[in-house]
Amino acid sequence: MVRVGIVGVTGYTGGEILRILHGHDGVELTYVTAHTMAGRMLTEVYPHYQGIMEATCHAFSVEEAAQKTDLVFSALPHGESMDVVPQLCEARLKVIDLSADFRLKEAQLYSSWYRKEHRAPAYLGRSVYGLADIYAGDIKEADLVANPGCYPTSVLLALAPVAGEDLLNWNSLVVDSKSGTSGAGRVPSPVLHFPECSENFRAYRVAEHQHTPEMEQELGRLAGRKVTFTFVPHLVPMVRGILSTIYVQLTKKMEEEEIRNIYSNYYSECKFVRLLPPSLVPETRHVYGSNYCDISLKYDRRTDRLIIISVIDNLVKGAAGQAVQNMNLVLGFEEGRGLDIVPIRP
Ligand SMILES: NC(=O)c1ccc[n+]([C@@H]2O[C@H](COP(=O)([O-])OP(=O)(O)OC[C@H]3O[C@@H](n4cnc5c(N)ncnc54)[C@H](OP(=O)(O)O)[C@@H]3O)[C@@H](O)[C@H]2O)c1
């Protein structure tokens, strides 16, 4: 059994890692930490673990982590992870970091989008971007995996099959994403207060969301050229789920069937990415609670525009599920181990 810890178990993503690992037969959870809730029993924080799991949420200590674990998930807010992760790496633990702190390769890009200096820039070159369905080969060799953001996961999986094919007019790319409120984490804020966000639908951080450089970095890598595009996120009155609608013009006329073939070949070995038949469009409830990403394609011949729609559960494929998939790759397990979760229907 590999001994695993979760730093930040009391958050939404830490809590989801806890749920998924409970069904994983290759690892043993030996260490969990909290910040304001340090010292509490897990069952106080999560009463639904009554009779399932007994553990105390510790205050973080690198000595304790090194003594008790072989691999740690860091599920801390961005800006906090960059202090904890280097300590874990120095203690020779494998680390899967869910924050944005080690995703961007340039410290200057981080400071301009996240409005804080990076305090561990030396680790930016060392982390491997954990888009598990695309970069499995690199992730298998990694000690530090930067788990992708939730919006980037939905967008990159939707564009990866065609990004390197010289088929897209990149200047025309527009991405319109909608997220449920759990994307902002567990700490309450006025805009996430139920009377404010229910019965409401709004855009936010229009063309200036902090996930933009991460997507541009990774699309640039897939495309082999510099990519910039317009990204507009929205908040919808639901708890979980992201739906991204992507509009891009093609450089030549194609049959929709040809594009479908590119996607189905690209994802033929990926069990968690499902290309839907032409009769279906993705719905967030069809991936709710699961590690799936569902994708649909529509080629609008009148405008030469490809419309790609993708859905994920932001807390699972967009965070904890992909993090466990990355852990499996790092540890040499089958990548879907512990992730065979059927989406929940109401
Ligand atoms: N939510 C999503 O959909 C999502 C998706 C992808 C990636 N992410 C990223 O994953 C990370 C965790 O997100 P989340 O939504 O789970 O956040 P969250 O619900 O706010 O949880 C944050 C966790 O970190 C702990 N914490 C807070 N401030 C801390 C500090 N100063 N020092 C040490 N620990 C601290 C909290 O402990 P206490 O509760 O004890 O205070 C809690 O366990 C973030 O970096 C986020 O950007 C989130």
The ligand as an SDF file (V2000), in Angstrom:
LIG
                    3D

 48 52  0  0  0  0  0  0  0  0999 V2000
  -13.1160   24.3110   -6.4340 N   0  0  0  0  0  0  0  0  0  0  0  0
  -12.7900   23.8980   -7.6490 C   0  0  0  0  0  0  0  0  0  0  0  0
  -13.6620   23.5930   -8.4860 O   0  0  0  0  0  0  0  0  0  0  0  0
  -11.3430   23.7880   -8.0460 C   0  0  0  0  0  0  0  0  0  0  0  0
  -11.0460   23.1690   -9.2650 C   0  0  0  0  0  0  0  0  0  0  0  0
   -9.7030   23.0550   -9.6530 C   0  0  0  0  0  0  0  0  0  0  0  0
   -8.6990   23.5560   -8.8410 C   0  0  0  0  0  0  0  0  0  0  0  0
   -9.0270   24.1700   -7.6750 N   0  0  0  0  0  0  0  0  0  0  0  0
   -7.9160   24.6700   -6.8510 C   0  0  0  0  0  0  0  0  0  0  0  0
   -7.7160   23.7490   -5.7740 O   0  0  0  0  0  0  0  0  0  0  0  0
   -7.3020   24.4480   -4.5850 C   0  0  0  0  0  0  0  0  0  0  0  0
   -8.3030   24.1310   -3.4820 C   0  0  0  0  0  0  0  0  0  0  0  0
   -9.5870   24.6010   -3.8980 O   0  0  0  0  0  0  0  0  0  0  0  0
  -10.8880   24.3530   -3.0250 P   0  0  0  0  0  0  0  0  0  0  0  0
  -12.0230   24.7810   -3.8710 O   0  0  0  0  0  0  0  0  0  0  0  0
  -10.8650   22.9850   -2.4480 O   0  0  0  0  0  0  0  0  0  0  0  0
  -10.6340   25.4300   -1.8490 O   0  0  0  0  0  0  0  0  0  0  0  0
  -11.3660   25.5610   -0.4390 P   0  0  0  0  0  0  0  0  0  0  0  0
  -12.6700   24.8510   -0.4660 O   0  0  0  0  0  0  0  0  0  0  0  0
  -11.3450   27.0020   -0.0930 O   0  0  0  0  0  0  0  0  0  0  0  0
  -10.3730   24.7800    0.5550 O   0  0  0  0  0  0  0  0  0  0  0  0
   -9.0920   25.2610    0.8690 C   0  0  0  0  0  0  0  0  0  0  0  0
   -8.3660   24.3320    1.8380 C   0  0  0  0  0  0  0  0  0  0  0  0
   -7.1060   24.9130    2.1780 O   0  0  0  0  0  0  0  0  0  0  0  0
   -7.0580   25.1870    3.5690 C   0  0  0  0  0  0  0  0  0  0  0  0
   -6.4640   26.5190    3.7460 N   0  0  0  0  0  0  0  0  0  0  0  0
   -7.0560   27.7140    3.4900 C   0  0  0  0  0  0  0  0  0  0  0  0
   -6.1850   28.7310    3.7380 N   0  0  0  0  0  0  0  0  0  0  0  0
   -5.0460   28.1640    4.1500 C   0  0  0  0  0  0  0  0  0  0  0  0
   -3.7840   28.6610    4.5420 C   0  0  0  0  0  0  0  0  0  0  0  0
   -3.5420   29.9740    4.5980 N   0  0  0  0  0  0  0  0  0  0  0  0
   -2.8210   27.7760    4.9190 N   0  0  0  0  0  0  0  0  0  0  0  0
   -3.0660   26.4740    4.8860 C   0  0  0  0  0  0  0  0  0  0  0  0
   -4.2550   25.9260    4.5180 N   0  0  0  0  0  0  0  0  0  0  0  0
   -5.2260   26.7670    4.1420 C   0  0  0  0  0  0  0  0  0  0  0  0
   -8.4670   25.1250    4.0800 C   0  0  0  0  0  0  0  0  0  0  0  0
   -8.4340   24.7070    5.4480 O   0  0  0  0  0  0  0  0  0  0  0  0
   -9.5910   25.1290    6.5210 P   0  0  0  0  0  0  0  0  0  0  0  0
  -10.8950   24.7410    5.8860 O   0  0  0  0  0  0  0  0  0  0  0  0
   -9.2770   24.3140    7.7350 O   0  0  0  0  0  0  0  0  0  0  0  0
   -9.4580   26.5960    6.7440 O   0  0  0  0  0  0  0  0  0  0  0  0
   -9.0890   24.0870    3.1470 C   0  0  0  0  0  0  0  0  0  0  0  0
   -8.7640   22.8010    3.6100 O   0  0  0  0  0  0  0  0  0  0  0  0
   -7.2810   25.9330   -4.9510 C   0  0  0  0  0  0  0  0  0  0  0  0
   -5.9700   26.3230   -5.2420 O   0  0  0  0  0  0  0  0  0  0  0  0
   -8.1780   26.0250   -6.1890 C   0  0  0  0  0  0  0  0  0  0  0  0
   -7.8360   27.0830   -7.0460 O   0  0  0  0  0  0  0  0  0  0  0  0
  -10.3210   24.2810   -7.2510 C   0  0  0  0  0  0  0  0  0  0  0  0
  1  2  1  0
  2  3  2  0
  2  4  1  0
  4  5  1  0
  4 48  2  0
  5  6  2  0
  6  7  1  0
  7  8  2  0
  8  9  1  0
  8 48  1  0
  9 10  1  0
  9 46  1  0
 10 11  1  0
 11 12  1  0
 11 44  1  0
 12 13  1  0
 13 14  1  0
 14 15  2  0
 14 16  1  0
 14 17  1  0
 17 18  1  0
 18 19  2  0
 18 20  1  0
 18 21  1  0
 21 22  1  0
 22 23  1  0
 23 24  1  0
 23 42  1  0
 24 25  1  0
 25 26  1  0
 25 36  1  0
 26 27  1  0
 26 35  1  0
 27 28  2  0
 28 29  1  0
 29 30  1  0
 29 35  2  0
 30 31  1  0
 30 32  2  0
 32 33  1  0
 33 34  2  0
 34 35  1  0
 36 37  1  0
 36 42  1  0
 37 38  1  0
 38 39  2  0
 38 40  1  0
 38 41  1  0
 42 43  1  0
 44 45  1  0
 44 46  1  0
 46 47  1  0
M  CHG  2   8   1  16  -1
M  END
$$$$
